[in-house]
């Protein structure tokens, strides 16, 4: 794979990550309010584990290192969003049906 192709894939992944974060926040808000109950135990455990890693002072790359300190946290969020993609898609369908779109 050429470097430029790999770079474009990384940019697409960042774009999807950026687009899915607000959806994840809406999913968690709806779940917390009790209006959405479609989350699996695996998803809840994944979310809790990712949150614990992100707020933990013990990181693979310490956050105080300029430029690269937050890369491991971003990678954890990216892996999390990839692993719960089906749950996000199901929530998106539920949300659109609820809004009458």
N, C-alpha and C positions, 0 to 999 in steps of 0.2 A: 504494500500500500504506500502510495506516495505521501510525502509530508503534507502537501497542500490538501489532499483528500482527508487525511486524518485531522488536520486543523479545521476543515469545514464540518466534519462530524462533531468535533468538540464544540464548535460554535452552535450547531443545531441542538446539541444536548443542553447547553447553557440557555438557549432560547426556550426549550421545553421546560426546563427547571424554573425559569423565571415566570412562565405562564402558569405552571402548576402550583406554585406557592400560594397564590390567592385562593385557588380552588381548595387546597388543603386546609387553609384557615377557615373557609366557609364550611367545609366538611366537619371540622372539629367543633365549630360553633353550633352547627345544626345537631351534631351528636350530643353536645353538652346540654343543649336546650331540650333534648329528647324528641325532636321532630324527625331525626334520622337514626335508624337503628341497624343499618346495613353493614356495620364494621365487624370484621372477624376478630377473634382473639389474637391471631397472628399479627394483624395490623396494629392493634392497640399495643401489643408488646413491642413491635418494631418502632412505633412512635415514641413510646416511653424510653426505649434503649437509645434511640437517636438523640432525644432531648437530654438524657443523662450524660451522654458523651459530649454533647455540645456545651453544656453548662459546667462540665467537670473541669477543674483546673489541671488535671492530668491528661495530656493529649499526646498523640504521636508526634506532632509538630507543635511546640508551645506557641500559644497565640501572640506572645510578645515579640516574636521574630518578624521584623518588618517584611512585608511582601509575600511571605509564604506561610505565616503563622496560622492563617485561617483556611488554608487549602484543605487540610484534613477534615475540618468541619464542613466545608462545602462538599467534599467528596462523600461524607456521611449523609448529607441531605440529598445528594444526587442518587446515591444507592437506595436510600429510603424511598424516594419518589419513584424510582424504577421498580422497586419491590412491591409497592402498593398501587401500581398503575391500574390494575383491574378494579381495585376499590375506588380509585379516583374516577375511572370511566363510569362505573355503576352510579356513583354519586352525581356525576354530571348529567346522566340520563334522568335520574330521580329529580334533580334540581330543575331541569328543563321541563319535565312533565308537570312538576308542581307549579312552575311559572307559566305554564300553558304555551310554551314555545314550540 
